[in-house]
């Protein structure tokens, strides 16, 4: 609900439209990168202090889990919208799936494959939804033109 938040939301909708609104795209992107960098540093400090060790490869390979959680939480890969609540639900869903696979004795490589399959399913559902949305918009526009 702040000016910065609205400019970030506008930037998620498209660079050209944000520029036409009079928002400085480079300044907004710089602020976003600084914010994310600061939060990443804070998360790193907290992680090291809780683990009491600093191994730079501890979280290597968890990028797929993060992307899958965000996509399954409802955020659009195409940009524009998503909620924190949906992302939290996506994280819980991914962790539930991974924990159940551990309990079933599935190897870690197959666990990553399962997360990849979930990611593909989530992206496919989003693409189908976007396609149907565009078809509805085109049909509504053609009806108005008549």
Secondary structure by P-SEA (a helix, b strand, c coil): ccaaaaaaaaaaacaaaaaaacccaaaaaaaaaaaaaaaaaaaaaaaaaaaccccccccccaaaaaaaaaaaaccccccccccaaaaaaaaaaaaaaaaaaaaacccaaaaaaaaaaaaaaaaaaaaaaaaaaaaaaaaaaaaaac
